[in-house]
Amino acid sequence: MCRVYGASADLTEALMALAKETKARGWWHAFGDVIPEGFDLYVGLEEAAAQLDVYEVGLIPGLLQTEEYARVVIEVGHAGEDPAEIERRIQFRVKRGVVLARVINPPKVTVVLNEAVLRCPIGGRGVFAGQLRHLAQVSGLPNVTIRVLPFDAGLHQGLMSGQFTILRFPLSGNGKQTEPPTVYADGYTGDLYLDKPNEVERYDTAFKDISGKALSEEASRRLILETAGKYEQG
């Protein structure tokens, strides 16, 4: 088709790469019965991404959740559902985190957490302390950065944007984008995907503002561990 329509070499390469991806079934297809409608698209993008920039305002991002923390969140979000389905949802969420430490081309992940995330002991003190210590451990990976945006940061663009993730994808052999950067924002009744350059640019600007007002990586890790210790002490 590319030859018939006279597509450029760059476009042909990108489309061929995309065709290969669509033929391959990802691990998440085995959980198709419990993946929220439309979220399989996000998981595919997450697996393919070379870089993830994440801002979260209320919960630990799914990619970083422990099994115990995920269990509490999922049980509340799917109250009344069959216990077997709940268990599969939990395993699906935990399995997503494997991408962070994969051997081949793990994504570069930068997460900024609003301090409110650290002050809401979801699951009780023990579960939440374990979740915070998991965050500190994951932040030790060379490709993962976790920072905290403190309450005293004052006005920042995250107050207007809400939570979001910016996904960027590997470049082709000649340095061209194989896929455009995409912004993902999950909502209570639906998800939002944005890939127009002006839309991505606005979220880029917001993330730079948020990051500029966040604590350093070292100070964030210290705060996370100190907070975990307080919850452990009861």
C-alpha positions as CSV (number, residue, x, y, z in Angstrom):
1,M,0.0,0.0,0.0
2,C,2.9,2.4,0.8
3,R,4.4,1.7,-2.7
4,V,1.0,2.2,-4.4
5,Y,0.4,5.5,-2.7
6,G,3.9,6.7,-3.0
7,A,4.5,7.0,0.8
8,S,7.9,8.4,1.9
9,A,10.6,6.1,3.2
10,D,10.1,7.5,6.7
11,L,6.3,7.0,6.7
12,T,6.7,3.5,5.3
13,E,9.2,2.5,8.0
14,A,6.8,3.8,10.7
15,L,3.8,2.0,9.3
16,M,5.7,-1.3,8.9
17,A,6.8,-1.1,12.5
18,L,3.2,-0.4,13.6
19,A,2.0,-3.4,11.5
20,K,4.4,-5.7,13.3
21,E,3.2,-4.4,16.7
22,T,-0.5,-5.0,15.8
23,K,0.2,-8.6,14.9
24,A,1.8,-9.4,18.2
25,R,-0.5,-10.2,21.1
26,G,0.7,-8.5,24.3
27,W,0.6,-10.3,27.7
28,W,-2.4,-8.2,28.7
29,H,-4.7,-9.9,26.2
30,A,-4.9,-12.8,28.7
31,F,-6.6,-10.4,31.1
32,G,-9.0,-9.0,28.4
33,D,-12.1,-10.0,30.5
34,V,-11.2,-7.7,33.4
35,I,-9.4,-4.8,31.6
36,P,-11.7,-1.7,31.7
37,E,-13.2,-0.8,28.4
38,G,-10.6,1.0,26.3
39,F,-7.8,0.6,28.8
40,D,-6.1,-2.1,26.7
41,L,-5.1,0.7,24.4
42,Y,-3.3,2.5,27.2
43,V,-1.5,-0.7,28.4
44,G,-0.3,-1.3,24.8
45,L,1.0,2.3,24.7
46,E,2.6,1.9,28.1
47,E,4.5,-1.2,27.0
48,A,5.7,0.5,23.8
49,A,6.7,3.8,25.4
50,A,10.3,4.8,25.8
51,Q,9.5,7.5,28.3
52,L,6.6,8.2,30.7
53,D,6.1,11.4,32.6
54,V,3.4,11.0,35.3
55,Y,1.7,13.5,37.6
56,E,-0.7,12.0,40.2
57,V,-2.8,13.9,42.7
58,G,-4.6,11.3,44.8
59,L,-3.4,7.7,44.4
60,I,-0.2,5.9,43.9
61,P,0.0,5.3,40.1
62,G,-1.1,1.8,39.0
63,L,2.4,1.1,37.6
64,L,3.9,1.5,41.1
65,Q,1.2,-0.1,43.3
66,T,1.9,-3.1,45.6
67,E,-0.4,-6.0,45.5
68,E,-1.9,-5.1,49.0
69,Y,-2.5,-1.5,48.0
70,A,-3.9,-2.4,44.6
71,R,-6.3,-4.9,46.4
72,V,-7.8,-2.1,48.5
73,V,-8.2,0.3,45.6
74,I,-9.7,-2.3,43.3
75,E,-12.1,-3.8,45.9
76,V,-13.5,-0.3,46.5
77,G,-13.8,0.5,42.8
78,H,-15.4,-2.8,42.0
79,A,-17.5,-3.5,45.1
80,G,-19.8,-6.4,44.7
81,E,-17.9,-8.0,41.9
82,D,-17.0,-11.7,41.9
83,P,-13.9,-12.4,44.1
84,A,-12.2,-14.3,41.2
85,E,-12.6,-11.2,38.9
86,I,-11.2,-9.0,41.7
87,E,-8.2,-11.2,42.0
88,R,-7.5,-11.1,38.3
89,R,-7.8,-7.3,38.2
90,I,-5.2,-7.2,41.0
91,Q,-2.8,-9.5,39.2
92,F,-3.2,-7.5,36.0
93,R,-2.3,-4.3,37.8
94,V,0.7,-5.8,39.6
95,K,2.0,-7.4,36.4
96,R,2.1,-3.9,34.7
97,G,4.9,-3.0,37.0
98,V,7.3,-5.6,35.5
99,V,7.9,-3.2,32.6
100,L,10.0,-0.9,35.0
101,A,12.7,-3.5,35.4
102,R,12.6,-5.4,32.1
103,V,16.0,-6.3,30.7
104,I,15.6,-4.8,27.2
105,N,14.9,-1.1,26.9
106,P,13.0,-0.4,30.1
107,P,11.2,3.0,29.8
108,K,12.5,6.1,31.5
109,V,9.8,6.9,34.0
110,T,9.5,10.2,35.9
111,V,6.7,10.4,38.5
112,V,5.7,13.5,40.4
113,L,3.3,12.8,43.3
114,N,1.3,15.5,45.0
115,E,2.1,15.4,48.7
116,A,-1.6,14.5,49.3
117,V,-0.8,11.0,48.0
118,L,1.5,10.5,51.0
119,R,-1.0,11.7,53.5
120,C,-3.8,9.3,52.6
121,P,-3.1,5.9,54.3
122,I,-5.1,3.8,51.9
123,G,-5.5,0.2,53.3
124,G,-4.4,1.2,56.8
125,R,-1.1,2.1,58.2
126,G,0.7,-1.2,57.6
127,V,-0.4,-1.6,54.0
128,F,0.4,2.1,53.2
129,A,3.8,2.0,54.9
130,G,4.6,-1.0,52.7
131,Q,3.5,0.8,49.6
132,L,5.7,3.8,50.5
133,R,8.7,1.6,51.1
134,H,8.0,0.0,47.7
135,L,8.1,3.5,46.1
136,A,11.5,4.2,47.7
137,Q,12.8,0.9,46.5
138,V,11.6,1.4,42.9
139,S,13.1,4.9,42.9
140,G,16.5,3.2,43.2
141,L,16.1,1.8,39.6
142,P,18.3,3.8,37.2
143,N,15.4,4.5,34.8
144,V,12.9,5.6,37.5
145,T,12.6,9.0,39.2
146,I,10.0,9.7,41.9
147,R,9.5,13.2,43.3
148,V,7.1,14.8,45.6
149,L,5.3,18.1,45.0
150,P,4.9,19.6,48.5
151,F,1.9,21.4,49.8
152,D,3.9,24.6,50.2
153,A,4.8,24.7,46.5
154,G,1.9,27.2,46.1
155,L,0.2,27.7,42.8
156,H,1.2,25.3,40.0
157,Q,-0.3,24.2,36.8
158,G,-1.1,20.7,38.2
159,L,-3.9,22.4,40.1
160,M,-5.6,23.1,36.8
161,S,-4.5,20.1,34.7
162,G,-5.3,17.3,37.2
163,Q,-3.5,14.0,36.9
164,F,-2.0,12.9,33.6
165,T,0.6,10.8,31.9
166,I,2.7,11.8,28.8
167,L,4.0,8.9,26.8
168,R,6.8,9.2,24.3
169,F,7.9,6.4,22.0
170,P,11.2,5.1,20.5
171,L,12.7,6.9,17.6
172,S,13.3,5.1,14.3
173,G,16.7,4.4,12.9
174,N,17.0,7.8,11.3
175,G,15.9,9.6,14.5
176,K,12.3,10.2,13.5
177,Q,9.3,9.6,15.7
178,T,7.6,6.2,15.2
179,E,4.5,7.4,17.1
180,P,3.5,10.9,18.2
181,P,3.8,11.7,21.9
182,T,0.4,11.0,23.6
183,V,-1.2,12.4,26.7
184,Y,-3.4,10.1,28.7
185,A,-5.8,11.3,31.5
186,D,-8.0,8.8,33.2
187,G,-11.4,10.0,34.4
188,Y,-14.1,8.5,36.6
189,T,-16.4,7.8,33.6
190,G,-13.9,7.6,30.7
191,D,-10.3,8.1,29.5
192,L,-8.9,10.9,27.4
193,Y,-6.1,10.5,24.8
194,L,-4.5,13.6,23.2
195,D,-1.8,13.6,20.5
196,K,-2.2,16.9,18.7
197,P,1.1,18.9,19.0
198,N,-0.5,21.9,20.7
199,E,-2.3,19.6,23.2
200,V,0.9,17.7,24.1
201,E,2.8,21.0,24.4
202,R,0.4,22.3,27.0
203,Y,0.9,19.2,29.1
204,D,4.6,19.4,28.6
205,T,4.6,22.9,29.9
206,A,2.5,21.8,32.9
207,F,4.8,19.0,33.7
208,K,7.8,21.2,33.6
209,D,6.2,23.7,36.0
210,I,5.2,20.8,38.3
211,S,8.7,19.3,38.2
212,G,10.3,22.7,38.8
213,K,8.4,23.1,42.1
214,A,8.8,19.5,43.3
215,L,11.4,18.3,45.8
216,S,14.6,16.9,44.6
217,E,14.8,13.1,44.0
218,E,16.9,12.7,47.2
219,A,14.6,14.9,49.3
220,S,11.5,13.1,48.0
221,R,12.9,9.7,48.8
222,R,13.8,10.9,52.3
223,L,10.2,12.3,52.8
224,I,8.7,9.0,51.5
225,L,10.8,6.9,53.9
226,E,10.1,9.3,56.9
227,T,6.4,9.1,56.2
228,A,6.5,5.3,55.9
229,G,8.3,5.2,59.3
230,K,5.6,7.3,60.9
231,Y,2.8,5.0,59.7
232,E,4.7,2.0,60.9
233,Q,5.0,3.5,64.4
234,G,1.2,3.9,64.5
